[in-house]
Amino acid sequence: MGRSSKDKRDIYYRLAKEEGWRARSAFKLLQLDQEFNLFTGVSRAVDLCAAPGSWSQVLSRKLRGDEAAKNVKIVAVDLQAMAPLPGVTQIQGDITKVSTAQEIIRHFEGQPADLVVCDGAPDVTGLHDVDEYIQAQLLLAALNITSHVLKPGGTFVAKIFRGKDVTLLYSQLKIFFCSVTCAKPRSSRNSSIESFVVCQRYCPPDGYVPNMSNPLLDHCYDVDFNQLDGPNRFIVPFLACGDLSAFDSDRTYPLQLDADTEYRYTHPPQPPICPSYQQACHLRKNNLLSKEGAAVNTSSQSQSKRQLPAKDLDSVKETEKRTESSPGVQITGSSSDLKD
């Protein structure tokens, strides 16, 4: 497949490159803002799990778009390095550490944030129960640090996987926010269980003291805990965001969208910064993968020989000597086997 094949299969990936966004996820936050007016009155915003920085780009463009937004401050937090963005302060830290929360407040000069967003997600394994659990823990970690830095009445937006135990997360979020809504942007694929929780009007319980040491949820619950009823049952409204006339994220579009505009391939605006696969790409480009594999095989064979008993080791050495003295001898397989 050519490099333009993904432009046909994923229209939002193509539009993100053409408009200068670092990732297609920028459209998700934009469509959420169209529905909930997330950026109204926001002067201090935090982007958790920010890399590669598409949501930080949206915050920068939306909050710093006019001259009256000189006092706007945006902080992006991630474990990975991220290319600089105008008007965005970057913290390379762990969202489960108190020091990270303190660093955020320090950049805000002691003031809490008006808005906290988090588009973080784990590297999915394909095992849905495992992926949903890890995503839930990531969401709780984001909620935990949010309770340290968000002002009363603030807004929290985060990615969520709508699995079978999602009611547990909804009930936990409802403890801290007066309004909790589950939203599905148009740019999010229908085939994905990904959605976003929009939590508005932060109001922690009386006497609640944020603490990074303890998890928000107690894991010692029985199987019937998720089946809440009566006054304990809370149904979170589900809302589809985005105009129906917008592009469908699951549809394949032709490269020539407009008859008057010729299609031209656009490179990604920002390449990854120190990706985890960088070394593997370097080895493949220089044809070193096979050599390293051979070195590993040789070392493993030597190690296995050392683990043999003395009697068996002498037998292996004797076989090697006979093989070297008789070049025509083949220990395993034949020429026809090698061709196959």
VOGU-3710 file (C-alpha; in Angstrom, 3 decimals, decimal comma):
1> mgrsskdkrd> 0,000/0,000/0,000  1,137/3,528/-0,743  1,559/6,260/1,803  -1,757/7,830/0,715  -3,762/4,714/1,601  -4,270/5,832/5,201  -5,490/9,214/3,948  -8,366/7,360/2,284  -9,061/5,012/5,172  -8,936/7,656/7,943
11> iyyrlakeeg> -10,303/11,042/6,945  -9,540/12,656/10,320  -5,917/11,521/10,127  -5,682/13,285/6,766  -7,442/16,442/7,978  -5,211/16,599/11,055  -2,104/16,711/8,860  -3,586/19,292/6,528  -4,611/21,576/9,393  -1,360/21,144/11,311
21> wrarsafkll> -2,603/19,044/14,227  -0,157/16,544/15,654  -2,794/13,798/15,932  -6,378/13,145/14,811  -7,474/13,228/18,461  -7,497/17,038/18,244  -10,894/16,831/16,530  -12,309/14,915/19,506  -11,603/17,784/21,888  -12,841/20,323/19,355
31> qldqefnlft> -16,145/18,468/18,961  -16,504/18,126/22,728  -16,012/21,865/23,052  -18,721/22,509/20,447  -21,181/20,634/22,642  -20,112/21,669/26,170  -18,302/25,033/25,690  -15,353/23,718/27,674  -13,073/26,710/27,089  -15,422/29,465/28,237
41> gvsravdlca> -13,816/31,465/31,047  -10,731/29,216/31,246  -7,406/30,890/31,987  -5,496/27,946/33,537  -5,630/24,528/31,869  -3,822/21,218/32,392  -3,327/18,502/29,781  -2,492/15,138/31,375  -0,826/12,378/29,331  -0,280/15,076/26,733
51> apgswsqvls> 2,147/13,501/24,219  2,291/13,946/21,276  0,498/17,208/22,073  -2,640/17,477/19,917  -4,892/18,403/22,851  -2,302/20,905/24,065  -2,389/22,395/20,563  -6,160/22,803/20,804  -5,847/24,458/24,206  -3,152/26,795/22,914
61> rklrgdeaak> -5,088/27,865/19,821  -8,447/28,200/21,541  -7,340/29,885/24,770  -4,578/32,076/23,333  -6,335/33,098/20,133  -6,982/36,747/20,984  -5,074/39,578/22,612  -7,175/39,389/25,774  -5,728/35,968/26,591  -2,276/37,116/27,696
71> nvkivavdlq> -2,786/35,722/31,198  -3,698/32,221/29,963  -1,438/29,472/31,277  -1,348/25,914/29,942  0,602/23,026/31,467  1,161/19,717/29,652  2,247/16,641/31,635  3,585/13,360/30,265  6,255/10,772/30,981  7,475/11,036/27,394
81> amaplpgvtq> 9,256/13,974/25,835  7,187/16,241/23,616  8,128/18,835/21,020  7,640/22,422/22,261  4,377/24,262/21,684  3,811/28,033/21,877  2,342/29,089/25,199  2,488/25,591/26,702  4,665/24,726/29,704  5,761/21,095/29,655
91> iqgditkvst> 6,383/18,882/32,675  7,949/15,489/32,054  6,621/13,712/35,112  4,384/11,040/36,606  0,737/11,922/37,257  0,696/9,552/40,254  3,287/11,629/42,135  2,501/14,474/44,524  5,547/16,342/43,224  3,918/16,584/39,798
101> aqeiirhfeg> 0,789/18,162/41,259  2,940/20,604/43,214  4,860/21,510/40,069  1,605/22,253/38,242  0,416/24,558/41,014  3,808/26,261/41,051  3,484/27,107/37,345  0,052/28,561/38,097  1,604/30,706/40,852  -0,356/28,974/43,583
111> qpadlvvcdg> -3,713/29,123/41,792  -5,770/25,998/40,939  -6,688/25,048/37,374  -9,983/25,856/35,671  -9,862/22,889/33,294  -8,112/19,501/33,341  -8,174/17,239/30,278  -6,724/13,766/29,814  -6,590/11,785/26,572  -4,304/9,112/27,990
121> apdvtglhdv> -4,803/5,463/27,067  -2,760/2,286/27,597  -1,078/0,296/24,863  -3,979/-2,032/24,158  -3,318/-5,766/24,277  -6,460/-6,995/22,537  -7,667/-8,562/25,794  -10,682/-6,369/26,427  -11,004/-7,030/30,155  -7,340/-6,200/30,709
131> deyiqaqlll> -7,485/-3,069/28,543  -10,628/-1,808/30,280  -9,102/-2,362/33,724  -5,848/-0,559/32,871  -7,759/2,333/31,318  -9,946/2,561/34,417  -6,860/2,765/36,624  -5,395/5,449/34,376  -8,620/7,431/34,625  -8,601/7,130/38,412
141> aalnitshvl> -4,983/8,291/38,505  -5,963/11,319/36,419  -8,912/11,983/38,729  -6,628/11,681/41,735  -4,190/14,335/40,562  -7,122/16,446/39,366  -8,406/16,572/42,926  -5,074/18,226/43,829  -5,048/20,911/41,146  -8,651/21,659/40,066
151> kpggtfvaki> -10,597/24,543/41,563  -14,157/24,099/42,917  -16,550/24,467/40,010  -13,891/23,395/37,481  -14,222/20,906/34,624  -12,543/17,559/34,048  -12,533/15,705/30,692  -11,013/12,250/30,272  -11,078/9,227/28,011  -13,011/6,190/29,206
161> frgkdvtlly> -13,619/2,675/27,887  -17,301/1,810/28,182  -16,924/-1,722/29,509  -19,177/-3,820/31,687  -17,920/-2,275/34,944  -18,099/1,342/33,809  -20,809/2,037/36,410  -18,103/1,898/39,080  -16,269/4,773/37,429  -19,453/6,766/36,925
171> sqlkiffcsv> -20,372/6,450/40,604  -16,863/7,520/41,632  -16,905/10,547/39,350  -20,364/11,544/40,601  -18,936/11,839/44,117  -16,648/14,671/42,974  -18,700/16,397/40,267  -22,268/17,665/40,141  -22,641/16,841/36,450  -21,183/13,779/34,688
181> tcakprssrn> -21,869/13,075/31,008  -20,485/10,385/28,712  -19,888/11,770/25,216  -18,892/10,185/21,916  -17,360/12,642/19,407  -18,007/12,169/15,720  -14,285/11,692/15,096  -14,191/8,707/17,478  -14,746/5,450/15,611  -18,073/3,727/16,138
191> ssiesfvvcq> -16,262/0,401/16,272  -14,323/1,544/19,351  -15,569/1,421/22,961  -13,736/4,708/23,524  -15,784/7,577/24,886  -15,135/10,644/27,024  -16,501/11,669/30,393  -17,219/15,383/30,742  -17,345/16,172/34,471  -18,500/19,677/35,326
201> rycppdgyvp> -18,776/21,699/38,559  -16,125/20,091/40,736  -17,449/19,771/44,308  -15,467/17,316/46,478  -17,124/15,894/49,620  -16,838/17,897/52,816  -13,623/17,112/54,609  -12,065/15,294/51,638  -8,276/15,573/51,624  -6,558/14,609/48,341
211> nmsnplldhc> -4,086/11,804/48,868  -1,929/10,102/46,247  -1,119/7,166/48,511  -4,564/5,567/48,443  -6,599/4,515/45,407  -9,967/6,134/44,952  -11,736/2,805/44,539  -11,613/-0,056/47,016  -10,842/-3,234/45,089  -12,462/-5,436/47,757
221> ydvdfnqldg> -15,954/-5,412/46,285  -18,145/-8,350/45,394  -19,495/-9,217/41,973  -22,891/-7,662/42,710  -21,489/-4,242/43,600  -21,850/-3,072/40,018  -25,574/-3,831/40,066  -26,579/-0,662/41,889  -30,258/0,060/42,453  -32,484/2,429/44,381
231> pnrfivpfla> -30,946/5,750/45,466  -27,438/4,390/44,798  -28,095/3,871/41,103  -26,844/6,682/38,882  -27,311/6,550/35,131  -24,880/8,768/33,237  -26,401/10,339/30,111  -24,762/9,360/26,825  -24,367/12,067/24,205  -23,150/11,894/20,601
241> cgdlsafdsd> -21,118/15,019/19,787  -20,530/16,597/16,417  -22,717/17,596/13,513  -24,255/14,730/11,530  -22,958/16,402/8,387  -19,379/15,918/9,613  -17,099/13,228/8,246  -17,691/9,643/9,331  -14,593/8,235/11,056  -15,410/4,668/9,946
251> rtyplqldad> -15,901/5,480/6,271  -13,364/5,416/3,461  -13,277/8,634/1,429  -11,725/9,319/-1,987  -8,533/11,328/-2,099  -10,205/13,988/-4,253  -12,708/15,412/-1,752  -13,268/18,661/-3,637  -13,534/18,851/-7,407  -11,780/22,219/-7,409
261> teyrythppq> -8,887/21,198/-5,156  -6,220/18,716/-6,217  -5,106/16,171/-3,630  -1,560/16,477/-2,372  0,009/14,230/0,210  0,858/16,016/3,450  3,568/14,835/5,797  2,856/14,687/9,545  3,569/18,118/11,050  5,631/16,770/13,931
271> ppicpsyqqa> 7,608/13,484/13,948  7,743/11,538/17,240  10,293/12,555/19,861  12,438/9,582/20,945  9,830/6,877/20,238  10,203/3,450/21,800  10,696/1,874/18,370  13,512/4,221/17,348  16,277/1,672/17,961  14,417/-1,040/16,066
281> chlrknnlls> 14,010/1,276/13,061  17,712/2,093/13,141  18,676/-1,589/13,194  16,328/-2,401/10,341  17,513/0,537/8,228  21,148/-0,554/8,601  20,377/-4,264/8,111  21,527/-5,126/11,627  18,534/-7,077/12,870  19,674/-10,390/11,379
291> kegaavntss> 23,204/-9,904/12,683  21,986/-9,221/16,183  19,729/-12,244/15,967  22,663/-14,385/14,923  24,693/-13,044/17,820  21,880/-13,865/20,204  21,589/-17,380/18,792  25,333/-17,928/19,121  25,375/-16,744/22,724  22,343/-18,882/23,572
301> qsqskrqlpa> 24,000/-21,939/22,024  27,172/-21,318/24,009  25,136/-20,925/27,186  23,255/-24,159/26,523  26,532/-25,975/25,991  27,842/-24,763/29,343  24,730/-26,129/31,030  25,299/-29,668/29,647  26,874/-32,366/31,849  30,548/-33,103/31,244
311> kdldsvkete> 29,850/-36,433/29,501  27,311/-34,902/27,093  29,554/-31,911/26,464  32,412/-34,198/25,382  30,020/-35,960/23,012  28,962/-32,645/21,432  32,582/-31,588/20,961  33,425/-34,937/19,334  30,516/-34,532/16,908  31,698/-31,038/15,972
321> krtesspgvq> 35,201/-32,336/15,247  33,875/-35,069/12,968  31,689/-32,538/11,159  34,622/-30,190/10,493  36,764/-33,032/9,170  33,928/-34,244/6,870  32,499/-31,265/4,956  29,968/-33,396/3,114  28,238/-34,514/6,303  24,892/-32,754/7,021
331> itgsssdlkd> 23,679/-32,918/10,592  20,059/-31,821/10,013  17,900/-31,476/6,931  18,836/-31,661/3,276  19,298/-29,314/0,354  15,669/-29,786/-0,679  14,539/-28,958/2,850  16,510/-25,722/2,788  14,922/-24,645/-0,492  11,437/-25,207/0,926
//
